[in-house]
């Protein structure tokens, strides 16, 4: 055992208090013993009977009075010191357990109080539900509106959470934009937990005002269940986190209960993320190219670059398996630029009439330096800017239109063409055409696929074609999969198309062969093909 400085201070203070108390007690006893005689002598002297009090006794009395006053003052000081020390300790304990921004418990305190709640609920034969809420698009709030706005959003979110939850609920902020709530409930009342979760999600889906600016967020909520005291808080938080991300994958702004099957999905996701990080420097991500043709003549006019993962361990992995993981993990920007660089190196061998179209991820349009990064690739590879077309999806334009305008204007100044991809799927397509300098419109494949047998879909495609004509913007139709659709698009006036009918996305070698056969490229070698990984299974190594 050893004494800390704090315990030593308290020990020394206690010794001083004992000494002071002893002196005061002695002074009071002396006052009682001497005060009567001295005061009696003083009174007699005043009325002319006898001499004055003994000088020594009088001095002792004065000293006794002084000591008593000193003791009283020390007593008050001691009380004040104890009170201040107690308040300081309570404040320190509060700060150690509480998130200062929201007033909720912090992670450390949650683990302790939550484990206690699980044990108490189990003793009462009750279950415990743990809600883990993650605010959707919170990073964008900080990026666009600043950290003061982000703090305000967190405070309002906490207020709304507290307003919805019952008083008995445990509330905590894990950090960042993640909140936790714990509720003990009767096992037969699970529907009440569903209703409460839905109410929380709805409460956080309302806009928040900051500096007269509306900020809209949302929340994805995962729920974990503890039915006995053996469940640990760490397990509940992890399970709720898994369920929450499952909800984000399903479209956000919803609540999802944890299920055991979700564990495998998380393991696969982590496996894919690790593979992406390891595979980028090894050059495992390569461009494939989907032909774009003039529908009326069949003339090849360009290619859209599509990313593929050629893994030496797992085979050829389709983009729908790894692109979402790359976006969630923040790797999509680096990954996209690496593959675009490779595509530019390949496309330098193409005839100047063949356009290279590249898709830009929404996250890349949040990067103020994206235009400079793409321009740097053009300079370093020597690829002509006039041969490059950047495709921007409508869904990426809603969060920060001024930044997107700055990026696309810079690219236009370099001579790069711009295409509005998936046109018609957003909420404000016409306003985007007016606000941004696009050169081409791409009709979303959902409208093209529905044309056969759907007069409404045909009318939509025709309206988009006429809109393009009025704005002097050529139209490209995506998802052309048969001759009848191609003929109908030609009849409606759509000049350019792409899809399986014209050719599937192919490797660089196969694309080079296609171009060489048409006299648009010198021939190159053909690498061996790789097997394609099954979309729904965990990645498995090839033999």
C-alpha positions as CSV (number, residue, x, y, z in Angstrom):
1,X,0.0,0.0,0.0
2,X,1.1,3.5,-0.6
3,X,-0.4,7.0,-0.1
4,X,-1.3,9.3,-3.0
5,X,-0.6,13.0,-2.8
6,X,-4.4,13.6,-2.4
7,X,-4.6,11.2,0.5
8,X,-1.5,12.8,2.1
9,X,-3.2,16.2,1.8
10,X,-6.3,14.9,3.5
11,X,-4.3,13.3,6.3
12,X,-2.3,16.4,7.0
13,X,-5.6,18.5,7.0
14,X,-7.2,16.1,9.4
15,X,-4.2,16.4,11.8
16,X,-4.5,20.2,11.7
17,X,-8.2,20.0,12.4
18,X,-7.6,17.8,15.4
19,X,-5.0,20.1,16.8
20,X,-7.2,23.1,16.2
21,X,-10.2,21.4,17.8
22,X,-8.1,20.5,20.9
23,X,-6.9,24.1,21.3
24,X,-10.6,25.4,21.0
25,X,-11.8,22.8,23.6
26,X,-9.0,23.8,26.0
27,X,-9.8,27.5,25.5
28,X,-13.5,26.9,26.3
29,X,-12.5,25.0,29.5
30,X,-10.2,27.8,30.5
31,X,-12.9,30.3,29.8
32,X,-15.3,28.5,32.1
33,X,-12.6,28.2,34.8
34,X,-11.4,31.8,34.7
35,X,-14.2,33.7,33.2
36,X,-16.4,33.6,36.3
37,X,-13.7,34.9,38.7
38,X,-12.6,37.6,36.3
39,X,-16.1,38.9,35.5
40,X,-17.0,38.9,39.1
41,X,-13.9,41.0,40.0
42,X,-14.7,43.4,37.1
43,X,-18.3,43.9,38.3
44,X,-17.1,44.5,41.9
45,X,-14.5,47.1,40.7
46,X,-17.2,48.9,38.7
47,X,-19.4,49.3,41.7
48,X,-16.5,50.4,44.0
49,X,-16.2,47.2,46.0
50,X,-12.7,45.8,46.0
51,X,-9.8,46.0,43.5
52,X,-9.9,45.1,39.8
53,X,-9.4,41.6,38.4
54,X,-6.1,39.9,38.5
55,X,-4.0,41.0,35.5
56,X,-2.9,37.4,34.6
57,X,-6.5,36.1,34.8
58,X,-7.8,39.0,32.7
59,X,-5.1,38.3,30.1
60,X,-6.0,34.6,30.1
61,X,-9.7,35.5,29.6
62,X,-8.9,37.7,26.6
63,X,-6.8,34.9,25.1
64,X,-9.5,32.4,25.7
65,X,-12.0,34.6,23.9
66,X,-9.6,35.0,21.0
67,X,-9.0,31.3,20.8
68,X,-12.7,30.6,20.8
69,X,-13.2,33.1,17.9
70,X,-10.4,31.6,16.1
71,X,-11.9,28.1,16.5
72,X,-15.3,29.3,15.4
73,X,-13.7,30.8,12.2
74,X,-11.7,27.7,11.6
75,X,-14.9,25.6,12.0
76,X,-16.6,27.7,9.3
77,X,-13.5,27.5,7.1
78,X,-13.4,23.8,7.6
79,X,-17.1,23.4,6.6
80,X,-16.6,25.5,3.5
81,X,-13.6,23.5,2.5
82,X,-15.4,20.3,3.0
83,X,-18.4,21.6,1.0
84,X,-16.2,22.8,-1.9
85,X,-14.2,19.6,-1.9
86,X,-17.4,17.6,-2.0
87,X,-18.8,19.7,-4.9
88,X,-15.5,19.4,-6.8
89,X,-15.5,15.6,-6.4
90,X,-19.1,15.4,-7.5
91,X,-18.3,17.6,-10.5
92,X,-15.3,15.5,-11.4
93,X,-17.4,12.4,-11.1
94,X,-20.0,14.0,-13.3
95,X,-17.5,15.0,-15.9
96,X,-15.9,11.5,-15.8
97,X,-19.3,9.9,-16.5
98,X,-21.0,12.4,-18.8
99,X,-20.7,13.6,-22.3
100,X,-20.3,17.4,-22.0
101,X,-22.0,18.3,-25.2
102,X,-25.3,16.4,-24.7
103,X,-25.4,15.6,-21.0
104,X,-25.8,11.9,-21.7
105,X,-23.6,9.2,-20.2
106,X,-20.3,8.6,-22.0
107,X,-19.1,5.2,-23.2
108,X,-17.3,4.4,-20.0
109,X,-20.3,5.1,-17.8
110,X,-22.6,3.3,-20.2
111,X,-20.7,0.1,-19.9
112,X,-21.0,0.1,-16.1
113,X,-24.6,1.3,-15.8
114,X,-25.7,-0.8,-18.7
115,X,-24.3,-4.0,-17.3
116,X,-26.1,-3.2,-14.0
117,X,-29.4,-2.7,-15.9
118,X,-29.0,-6.1,-17.6
119,X,-28.4,-7.9,-14.3
120,X,-31.4,-6.1,-12.6
121,X,-33.7,-6.8,-15.5
122,X,-32.7,-10.5,-15.6
123,X,-33.5,-10.7,-11.8
124,X,-37.0,-9.3,-12.6
125,X,-37.4,-11.6,-15.6
126,X,-37.4,-8.7,-18.0
127,X,-35.4,-8.2,-21.2
128,X,-33.2,-5.3,-22.2
129,X,-33.2,-3.7,-25.6
130,X,-30.1,-1.6,-26.6
131,X,-30.7,1.0,-29.3
132,X,-27.6,2.2,-31.3
133,X,-28.5,5.3,-33.4
134,X,-26.1,6.7,-36.0
135,X,-27.0,10.0,-37.6
136,X,-27.1,9.7,-41.4
137,X,-25.0,12.2,-43.4
138,X,-23.6,13.8,-40.3
139,X,-20.1,14.1,-41.8
140,X,-21.6,16.1,-44.6
141,X,-23.1,18.5,-42.0
142,X,-19.6,19.2,-40.6
143,X,-18.1,19.5,-44.1
144,X,-20.7,21.9,-45.4
145,X,-21.9,23.9,-42.4
146,X,-18.9,23.6,-40.0
147,X,-18.3,22.0,-36.6
148,X,-20.5,24.5,-34.8
149,X,-23.4,23.3,-36.8
150,X,-22.4,19.8,-36.2
151,X,-22.4,20.4,-32.4
152,X,-25.8,22.0,-32.7
153,X,-27.2,19.0,-34.6
154,X,-25.8,16.6,-31.9
155,X,-27.5,18.7,-29.1
156,X,-30.8,18.8,-30.9
157,X,-30.6,15.1,-31.6
158,X,-30.0,14.4,-28.0
159,X,-32.9,16.6,-26.9
160,X,-35.2,14.7,-29.3
161,X,-34.0,11.3,-28.2
162,X,-34.5,12.3,-24.5
163,X,-38.0,13.6,-25.3
164,X,-39.1,10.2,-26.9
165,X,-37.5,7.8,-24.4
166,X,-39.2,6.9,-21.1
167,X,-37.6,8.4,-18.0
168,X,-36.2,5.0,-16.9
169,X,-34.2,4.6,-20.1
170,X,-30.4,4.9,-20.0
171,X,-29.1,7.4,-22.5
172,X,-25.5,7.7,-23.7
173,X,-23.4,9.2,-26.5
174,X,-20.7,6.8,-27.6
175,X,-18.8,9.5,-29.5
176,X,-19.1,11.1,-32.9
177,X,-22.7,10.9,-34.1
178,X,-23.5,7.6,-32.3
179,X,-26.0,7.4,-29.5
180,X,-27.2,4.5,-27.3
181,X,-30.4,4.0,-25.4
182,X,-31.2,1.0,-23.1
183,X,-34.8,0.1,-22.1
184,X,-35.9,-2.8,-19.8
185,X,-39.2,-4.3,-20.9
186,X,-41.5,-7.2,-20.6
187,X,-40.6,-10.0,-23.1
188,X,-44.2,-10.0,-24.3
189,X,-44.1,-6.3,-25.2
190,X,-41.5,-6.4,-28.0
191,X,-43.9,-4.6,-30.2
192,X,-43.6,-1.6,-27.9
193,X,-39.9,-1.5,-28.5
194,X,-40.5,-1.5,-32.3
195,X,-42.9,1.4,-31.9
196,X,-40.4,3.3,-29.7
197,X,-37.6,2.7,-32.2
198,X,-39.8,3.9,-35.1
199,X,-40.7,7.0,-33.1
200,X,-37.1,7.8,-32.5
201,X,-36.2,7.5,-36.2
202,X,-39.2,9.7,-37.1
203,X,-38.1,12.3,-34.5
204,X,-34.6,12.5,-36.0
205,X,-35.9,12.8,-39.5
206,X,-37.1,16.4,-39.0
207,X,-35.0,19.3,-40.1
208,X,-32.8,21.3,-37.7
209,X,-32.3,25.0,-38.0
210,X,-28.9,26.5,-37.5
211,X,-28.1,30.2,-38.4
212,X,-31.4,30.3,-40.3
213,X,-30.2,27.4,-42.4
214,X,-32.3,24.2,-42.5
215,X,-30.2,21.0,-41.9
216,X,-31.8,17.7,-42.6
217,X,-30.4,14.5,-41.2
218,X,-31.9,11.1,-40.3
219,X,-30.9,8.1,-38.3
220,X,-30.3,4.4,-38.7
221,X,-31.0,2.4,-35.6
222,X,-29.8,-1.1,-34.7
223,X,-31.4,-3.0,-31.8
224,X,-29.7,-5.8,-29.7
225,X,-31.5,-7.9,-27.1
226,X,-30.4,-9.2,-23.7
227,X,-32.6,-11.9,-22.2
228,X,-30.3,-13.0,-19.4
229,X,-27.5,-11.6,-17.2
230,X,-24.8,-13.5,-19.1
231,X,-24.9,-11.0,-22.0
232,X,-22.2,-8.5,-21.9
233,X,-22.5,-4.8,-22.8
234,X,-19.6,-5.1,-25.3
235,X,-21.6,-7.9,-27.1
236,X,-24.8,-5.8,-27.1
237,X,-23.1,-2.7,-28.5
238,X,-21.4,-4.8,-31.2
239,X,-24.6,-6.5,-32.2
240,X,-26.5,-3.3,-32.3
241,X,-23.8,-1.7,-34.4
242,X,-24.0,-4.6,-36.9
243,X,-27.8,-4.2,-37.1
244,X,-27.5,-0.5,-37.6
245,X,-25.1,-0.9,-40.6
246,X,-27.5,-3.5,-42.0
247,X,-30.2,-0.8,-41.8
248,X,-27.9,1.7,-43.6
249,X,-27.4,-0.9,-46.4
250,X,-31.2,-1.3,-46.7
251,X,-31.7,2.4,-47.3
252,X,-31.1,4.2,-44.0
253,X,-33.7,6.0,-41.8
254,X,-35.0,2.8,-40.3
255,X,-34.6,0.4,-37.4
256,X,-33.4,-3.2,-37.6
257,X,-33.1,-5.9,-35.0
258,X,-29.9,-7.9,-34.8
259,X,-30.0,-11.4,-36.2
260,X,-27.2,-14.0,-36.0
261,X,-26.9,-14.2,-39.8
262,X,-25.7,-10.6,-39.8
263,X,-22.4,-11.7,-38.2
264,X,-21.4,-13.5,-41.5
265,X,-22.2,-10.4,-43.5
266,X,-19.9,-8.3,-41.3
267,X,-17.1,-10.8,-41.6
268,X,-17.5,-10.8,-45.4
269,X,-17.5,-7.0,-45.4
270,X,-14.4,-6.8,-43.4
271,X,-12.8,-9.4,-45.6
272,X,-13.6,-7.3,-48.7
273,X,-12.3,-4.1,-47.1
274,X,-9.1,-5.8,-46.2
275,X,-8.9,-7.1,-49.8
276,X,-9.4,-3.6,-51.2
277,X,-6.6,-2.2,-49.0
278,X,-4.2,-4.9,-49.9
279,X,-5.3,-5.1,-53.6
280,X,-4.9,-1.5,-54.5
281,X,-1.1,-1.3,-54.4
282,X,-0.9,-4.7,-56.1
283,X,-2.9,-3.5,-59.1
284,X,-5.8,-5.9,-58.7
285,X,-8.4,-3.3,-59.7
286,X,-8.6,-2.9,-63.4
287,X,-10.8,-1.0,-65.9
288,X,-13.2,-2.8,-68.2
289,X,-14.9,-1.0,-71.0
290,X,-18.6,-1.1,-72.1
291,X,-19.1,0.0,-75.7
292,X,-21.2,3.1,-76.6
293,X,-22.5,3.3,-80.1
294,X,-24.4,5.5,-82.5
295,X,-27.7,3.6,-82.5
296,X,-28.7,4.4,-86.1
297,X,-25.4,3.4,-87.8
298,X,-23.9,1.0,-85.2
299,X,-20.7,3.0,-85.3
300,X,-18.6,2.7,-82.2
301,X,-18.2,6.2,-80.6
302,X,-16.9,5.5,-77.1
303,X,-16.6,3.3,-74.0
304,X,-17.8,3.7,-70.4
305,X,-15.1,2.6,-67.9
306,X,-16.4,0.1,-65.3
307,X,-14.2,-1.1,-62.4
308,X,-13.4,-4.8,-61.9
309,X,-11.5,-6.6,-59.2
310,X,-9.2,-9.3,-60.5
311,X,-8.2,-11.0,-57.3
312,X,-5.5,-13.7,-57.5
313,X,-7.2,-15.4,-54.5
314,X,-10.9,-15.0,-55.2
315,X,-11.2,-14.5,-59.0
316,X,-13.0,-11.8,-60.8
317,X,-15.2,-9.9,-58.3
318,X,-18.1,-7.9,-59.6
319,X,-18.4,-4.2,-58.6
320,X,-21.7,-4.6,-56.7
321,X,-19.7,-6.6,-54.2
322,X,-16.9,-4.2,-53.4
323,X,-18.0,-0.7,-54.5
324,X,-20.4,-0.2,-51.6
325,X,-17.6,-1.3,-49.1
326,X,-15.1,1.0,-50.7
327,X,-17.6,3.9,-50.3
328,X,-18.4,3.1,-46.7
329,X,-14.8,2.7,-45.8
330,X,-13.7,6.0,-47.5
331,X,-11.5,4.1,-50.0
332,X,-13.5,4.9,-53.1
333,X,-11.7,8.1,-53.9
334,X,-8.2,6.6,-54.0
335,X,-9.5,3.5,-55.7
336,X,-11.3,5.4,-58.4
337,X,-8.4,7.6,-59.3
338,X,-6.1,4.6,-59.6
339,X,-8.3,2.8,-62.0
340,X,-9.1,6.0,-64.0
341,X,-5.3,6.5,-64.4
342,X,-5.0,3.0,-65.8
343,X,-7.9,3.6,-68.1
344,X,-6.3,6.8,-69.4
345,X,-3.0,4.9,-70.1
346,X,-5.0,2.3,-72.1
347,X,-7.2,4.8,-73.9
348,X,-4.2,6.7,-75.2
349,X,-3.9,4.0,-77.9
350,X,-7.5,4.6,-79.1
351,X,-8.5,6.7,-82.1
352,X,-9.1,10.3,-81.1
353,X,-12.8,9.9,-82.1
354,X,-13.4,7.3,-79.3
355,X,-14.5,8.9,-76.0
356,X,-13.6,7.5,-72.6
357,X,-16.5,8.0,-70.1
358,X,-15.7,7.6,-66.4
359,X,-18.2,7.5,-63.5
360,X,-17.4,9.7,-60.5
361,X,-18.5,8.5,-57.0
362,X,-20.6,10.9,-54.9
363,X,-17.9,11.0,-52.3
364,X,-15.4,12.3,-54.8
365,X,-17.6,15.4,-55.4
366,X,-17.3,16.3,-51.8
367,X,-13.5,16.7,-52.3
368,X,-12.7,20.4,-53.1
369,X,-9.5,19.2,-54.8
370,X,-11.0,16.6,-57.0
371,X,-10.8,18.7,-60.2
372,X,-7.1,19.3,-59.6
373,X,-6.5,15.6,-58.9
374,X,-8.2,14.6,-62.2
375,X,-6.4,17.3,-64.1
376,X,-3.1,16.0,-62.7
377,X,-3.9,12.5,-64.1
378,X,-4.6,14.1,-67.5
379,X,-1.2,15.8,-67.4
380,X,0.8,12.8,-66.1
381,X,-0.8,10.3,-68.6
382,X,-0.9,12.7,-71.5
383,X,-4.5,11.7,-72.2
384,X,-6.4,14.4,-74.1
385,X,-9.0,16.2,-72.0
386,X,-11.3,16.5,-75.0
387,X,-11.5,12.7,-75.2
388,X,-12.7,12.4,-71.6
389,X,-16.3,12.5,-70.4
390,X,-17.1,12.6,-66.7
391,X,-20.4,11.1,-65.7
392,X,-22.0,12.5,-62.6
393,X,-25.1,10.8,-61.1
394,X,-28.1,12.9,-60.0
395,X,-28.0,11.5,-56.5
396,X,-24.6,13.1,-55.9
397,X,-25.8,16.6,-56.5
398,X,-28.1,17.2,-53.6
399,X,-25.7,17.8,-50.7
400,X,-23.4,20.6,-51.8
401,X,-24.4,22.0,-55.2
402,X,-22.0,25.1,-54.9
403,X,-19.0,22.8,-54.4
404,X,-20.1,20.5,-57.3
405,X,-20.6,23.6,-59.5
406,X,-17.0,24.7,-58.7
407,X,-15.6,21.2,-59.5
408,X,-17.5,20.8,-62.8
409,X,-16.7,24.3,-64.0
410,X,-13.0,23.7,-63.4
411,X,-13.2,20.5,-65.4
412,X,-15.1,22.2,-68.2
413,X,-12.3,24.8,-68.3
414,X,-9.9,22.0,-68.9
415,X,-11.9,20.8,-71.9
416,X,-13.5,17.8,-70.2
417,X,-17.1,16.9,-71.2
418,X,-19.8,16.4,-68.5
419,X,-22.7,13.9,-68.6
420,X,-25.7,13.8,-66.2
421,X,-26.0,10.1,-65.4
422,X,-29.2,8.3,-64.3
423,X,-31.4,11.2,-65.5
424,X,-34.9,11.2,-64.2
425,X,-34.2,9.3,-61.0
426,X,-33.6,12.4,-58.8
427,X,-35.9,15.0,-57.4
428,X,-34.8,18.1,-59.3
429,X,-33.4,17.0,-62.7
430,X,-34.4,20.2,-64.5
431,X,-32.8,22.5,-61.9
432,X,-29.5,20.5,-62.2
433,X,-29.5,21.0,-66.0
434,X,-30.0,24.7,-65.5
435,X,-27.4,25.1,-62.7
436,X,-24.6,23.0,-64.1
437,X,-22.8,23.0,-67.5
438,X,-23.6,19.5,-68.7
439,X,-22.9,18.4,-72.3
440,X,-24.9,15.2,-72.4
441,X,-27.9,13.5,-70.7
442,X,-28.0,9.7,-69.9
443,X,-31.4,8.2,-69.6
444,X,-31.5,5.8,-66.6
445,X,-31.7,2.1,-67.6
446,X,-34.9,1.7,-65.6
447,X,-36.9,3.8,-68.1
448,X,-35.2,2.1,-71.1
449,X,-35.9,-1.4,-69.8
450,X,-39.6,-0.5,-69.2
451,X,-40.2,0.8,-72.7
452,X,-41.4,-2.4,-74.2
453,X,-45.0,-2.8,-73.3
454,X,-45.2,0.5,-71.3
455,X,-46.5,3.6,-73.1
456,X,-45.7,5.6,-70.0
457,X,-42.1,4.7,-70.1
458,X,-41.9,5.4,-73.8
459,X,-43.5,8.8,-73.2
460,X,-40.9,9.6,-70.5
461,X,-38.0,8.6,-72.8
462,X,-39.5,10.7,-75.6
463,X,-39.9,13.7,-73.3
464,X,-36.2,13.4,-72.2
465,X,-35.1,13.2,-75.8
466,X,-37.1,16.3,-76.7
467,X,-35.7,18.1,-73.6
468,X,-32.2,17.2,-74.8
469,X,-32.9,18.6,-78.3
470,X,-34.3,21.9,-76.8
471,X,-31.1,22.3,-74.7
472,X,-28.8,21.1,-77.5
473,X,-27.7,18.2,-75.3
474,X,-27.3,14.8,-76.9
475,X,-28.9,11.8,-75.3
476,X,-27.4,8.4,-74.3
477,X,-29.7,5.5,-73.4
478,X,-28.4,3.0,-70.9
479,X,-29.5,-0.6,-70.6
480,X,-30.3,-1.4,-74.3
481,X,-30.6,-5.2,-74.2
482,X,-32.4,-6.1,-77.5
483,X,-32.9,-5.0,-81.0
484,X,-36.5,-4.0,-80.5
485,X,-35.5,-1.5,-77.9
486,X,-32.7,-0.1,-80.1
487,X,-35.1,0.4,-83.0
488,X,-37.6,2.1,-80.7
489,X,-35.0,4.4,-79.4
490,X,-33.9,5.3,-82.9
491,X,-37.6,6.1,-83.8
492,X,-37.8,8.4,-80.7
493,X,-34.7,10.2,-81.7
494,X,-32.2,8.9,-79.2
495,X,-28.8,9.0,-81.0
496,X,-26.5,7.0,-78.7
497,X,-26.9,3.9,-76.6
498,X,-25.1,1.3,-74.6
499,X,-26.0,-2.1,-73.1
500,X,-25.7,-5.8,-73.6
501,X,-27.2,-5.6,-77.1
502,X,-24.2,-3.6,-78.3
503,X,-21.7,-5.4,-76.1
504,X,-20.9,-6.2,-72.5
505,X,-18.0,-4.6,-70.6
506,X,-14.8,-6.2,-71.6
507,X,-11.2,-6.3,-70.5
508,X,-8.6,-3.9,-71.9
509,X,-7.2,-6.6,-74.1
510,X,-10.6,-7.6,-75.6
511,X,-11.4,-3.9,-76.0
512,X,-8.2,-3.4,-77.9
513,X,-9.0,-6.3,-80.1
514,X,-12.4,-4.8,-80.9
515,X,-10.8,-1.5,-81.8
516,X,-8.1,-3.1,-83.8
517,X,-10.6,-5.1,-85.9
518,X,-12.2,-1.8,-86.8
519,X,-8.9,-0.1,-87.7
520,X,-9.0,2.1,-84.6
521,X,-6.1,0.7,-82.7
522,X,-2.9,-1.3,-83.0
523,X,-3.2,-4.9,-81.7
524,X,-2.2,-6.0,-78.2
525,X,-1.9,-9.3,-76.3
526,X,-4.8,-10.9,-74.5
527,X,-4.4,-11.9,-70.8
528,X,-6.1,-15.1,-69.5
529,X,-9.6,-14.7,-68.1
530,X,-10.3,-15.2,-64.4
531,X,-13.3,-17.0,-62.9
532,X,-16.0,-14.7,-61.5
533,X,-16.8,-14.8,-57.7
534,X,-20.3,-15.6,-56.8
535,X,-22.2,-12.5,-55.7
536,X,-24.0,-13.9,-52.6
537,X,-21.2,-16.0,-51.0
538,X,-18.2,-15.1,-48.9
539,X,-15.0,-14.7,-50.9
540,X,-13.3,-18.0,-51.5
541,X,-9.8,-18.6,-52.8
542,X,-9.5,-20.1,-56.3
543,X,-7.5,-23.3,-56.7
